[in-house]
Amino acid sequence: MTDAASKLDTQEIVIDEVFPHAPETIWKTLTSGELMSRWIMAPTGFEPVEGKHFTFQTKPAGAWDGTIHCQVLEVKRDERLAYAWKGGHDGNVGYGSQLDTVVTWTLSRVENGTRLRLVHSGFVLPRNDTAYKNMSEGWKKVLQNLGSIADEQG
C-alpha cells in the first residue's frame, strides 16, 4: 500500500462569525455550564479547566448510548477553548459511528465585537460522513443559538 493510500481522508468543519459583544461576554457564554445547556446541550461535569472530563448526552443509536465524552484540552481565557469530542460505536454505520474529534473555539477582538471561529476537526471519511454532514449544518444553528444567549448577557 502506498503512503497516500494508507492516509485517511479527514475533514473539519470551520465556521467564522462576528458577534457584537466583547470577548468576555462570548467567553462566558462558551464556558458557563448553565448557558451551554441553552445553546448546545447540557454538559455534565464541565469546567473550563485543562484536563477536565465532561459529557454531553444526545440521541442514542444502535450500539451507542448517545454519550459524547469530552476532555478540555486547552483554556486561554477570553481567547481559546478546545476539547476532545468522542462518541459513537465501531459497530454503527451512519449516525452513531465512532467519532474521535476536537472542537476548538477561538475568540479575537474586532472593531465591532468578537470574531468567533469554530473548528471541529478529525472527521474520518467515509466512516464519519453522516456526522460530518449533520454537524456541518448543526453547528451553524448552534452558533445562532450562542449569539442569542450572548445577546441576553449584554
C-alpha distance (Angstrom), angle and dihedral (degrees) to the residues before:
residue distance angle dihedral
M1 . . .
T2 3.80 . .
D3 3.79 122.2 .
A4 3.81 90.0 -110.1
A5 3.80 92.4 52.6
S6 3.81 92.3 49.2
K7 3.81 94.1 53.3
L8 3.76 115.3 94.8
D9 3.79 119.5 -130.5
T10 3.80 105.9 -115.6
Q11 3.77 126.0 -175.5
E12 3.76 136.1 -170.7
I13 3.77 135.1 -153.9
V14 3.81 113.4 -131.3
I15 3.79 123.6 -173.2
D16 3.80 126.3 173.0
E17 3.79 120.9 -166.9
V18 3.78 132.7 169.1
F19 3.78 115.6 -142.9
P20 3.82 124.0 -166.1
H21 3.80 91.9 -124.7
A22 3.79 137.1 93.8
P23 3.82 116.4 -97.8
E24 3.81 88.3 -110.7
T25 3.83 90.5 61.9
I26 3.80 93.3 47.9
W27 3.81 90.0 45.9
K28 3.81 91.6 53.2
T29 3.81 89.8 49.9
L30 3.83 90.8 49.4
T31 3.80 96.4 46.2
S32 3.81 107.5 35.8
G33 3.81 110.0 96.3
E34 3.80 90.7 -150.2
L35 3.82 92.3 52.1
M36 3.83 92.6 42.0
S37 3.80 88.9 58.2
R38 3.80 87.8 60.6
W39 3.83 99.2 50.0
I40 3.81 103.9 31.2
M41 3.83 119.7 -1.3
A42 3.78 135.1 -48.6
P43 3.80 107.4 -85.5
T44 3.79 120.9 -144.7
G45 3.79 113.8 -143.2
F46 3.82 97.6 -3.1
E47 3.79 120.5 160.3
P48 3.81 125.0 155.6
V49 3.81 91.4 -115.0
E50 3.80 123.2 123.0
G51 3.80 111.4 -108.2
K52 3.82 94.0 20.3
H53 3.82 114.3 139.5
F54 3.80 120.9 -144.5
T55 3.78 139.6 157.6
F56 3.78 142.1 -139.3
Q57 3.80 121.8 -155.7
T58 3.80 121.8 -141.5
K59 3.80 137.8 158.3
P60 3.84 112.3 -46.2
A61 3.80 119.8 -127.4
G62 3.79 129.4 -167.1
A63 3.79 110.1 -49.2
W64 3.83 91.9 -5.8
D65 3.81 118.6 94.1
G66 3.82 93.3 -152.0
T67 3.81 95.3 -108.4
I68 3.80 116.4 140.8
H69 3.81 108.9 -155.7
C70 3.78 114.0 -150.4
Q71 3.77 137.1 179.8
V72 3.79 125.4 -169.0
L73 3.81 106.8 -118.1
E74 3.81 102.7 174.9
V75 3.80 137.1 12.7
K76 3.80 124.4 -175.8
R77 3.78 105.9 164.3
D78 3.82 113.6 -117.3
E79 3.84 89.8 -2.3
R80 3.81 116.5 58.2
L81 3.79 141.8 6.1
A82 3.81 123.8 177.4
Y83 3.78 130.8 176.8
A84 3.78 138.6 172.7
W85 3.83 113.9 -111.1
K86 3.80 112.7 -160.4
G87 3.77 130.7 165.8
G88 3.74 146.1 119.7
H89 3.77 130.1 74.5
D90 3.82 133.2 -93.3
G91 3.81 90.4 -126.2
N92 3.79 93.8 59.1
V93 3.79 126.3 91.1
G94 3.79 119.7 -160.1
Y95 3.81 115.8 -6.6
G96 3.78 108.2 28.2
S97 3.80 97.7 24.9
Q98 3.82 116.7 146.0
L99 3.81 111.3 -72.4
D100 3.81 126.1 -172.5
T101 3.80 107.6 173.4
V102 3.81 143.8 139.7
V103 3.81 128.2 -126.7
T104 3.81 115.1 -154.4
W105 3.79 125.2 -174.3
T106 3.82 117.0 -166.3
L107 3.81 121.1 -172.1
S108 3.78 124.2 -163.9
R109 3.77 128.5 176.4
V110 3.79 113.7 -118.2
E111 3.79 131.8 178.8
N112 3.80 95.1 -91.9
G113 3.82 100.0 34.2
T114 3.79 134.0 -65.2
R115 3.78 131.8 -21.9
L116 3.78 108.4 -143.2
R117 3.79 116.0 -162.8
L118 3.78 118.3 -167.5
V119 3.80 118.5 -165.4
H120 3.80 116.9 -178.9
S121 3.80 103.5 -175.2
G122 3.78 138.5 -179.7
F123 3.80 104.9 54.1
V124 3.81 106.0 157.0
L125 3.79 111.2 -147.8
P126 2.94 135.1 -114.8
R127 3.85 90.8 11.7
N128 3.83 93.4 56.5
D129 3.83 97.3 37.1
T130 3.81 93.6 118.6
A131 3.81 94.2 47.2
Y132 3.81 91.4 45.1
K133 3.81 93.3 51.7
N134 3.81 95.2 42.3
M135 3.79 94.8 44.7
S136 3.81 93.5 45.0
E137 3.81 87.0 64.2
G138 3.78 95.2 32.5
W139 3.80 95.5 56.2
K140 3.83 90.4 55.1
K141 3.81 88.9 58.1
V142 3.80 91.5 43.7
L143 3.81 90.5 55.3
Q144 3.81 90.7 50.0
N145 3.81 88.3 52.3
L146 3.80 90.8 46.8
G147 3.81 89.5 53.0
S148 3.81 91.5 51.8
I149 3.80 91.7 50.6
A150 3.83 90.7 47.2
D151 3.83 88.3 51.6
E152 3.80 88.4 59.3
Q153 3.83 90.9 52.4
G154 3.81 92.0 60.4
